Amino acid sequence: LDEFVIGSVGTLNFTFQDREHIEMLVHLFHINVQFRNATHDDNTNTCKGAIIDPDAIRACDEMIPEWFDWWEIPLHQMFADDSIWLTYYLSSLDARRDKRSHASLPKMNGWFHFAPG
């Protein structure tokens, strides 16, 4: 899918001290969801990355799509590391809001190592 190539902004690596042969690699994407009643304003930063119709996004075994304003994201219901990398990414995005191209999207490559307990 072209949208995923356009929207790729990095990766997160997860390792676990008590499971030394297990590593997770998570790919991060910045995909704008274009709601049908949304209007495009050329003076704002509303068109970075790929644009997807929200009706094209489907649930799967691992997730059910839900839409939140950024300040209402339920971090307390997510994995603990999400509050670190997601808030970092969103604050980096906000700091670049005057930029309009995909090239200006923040890039993130992170590594999380979890100790037992």
PEKA-V329504 format. One record per helix or strand. SS is the DSSP state (A for helix, B for strand). FROM is the first residue (numbers start at 1). TO is the last residue. Records with the same first field share a line. If there is no record, write none. Layout:
# PEKA-V329504
SS: FROM-TO ; FROM-TO
This chain:
# PEKA-V329504
A: 2-7 ; 54-56 ; 70-72 ; 75-77 ; 82-95 ; 102-104
B: 8-16 ; 23-29 ; 31-34 ; 50-53 ; 108-114
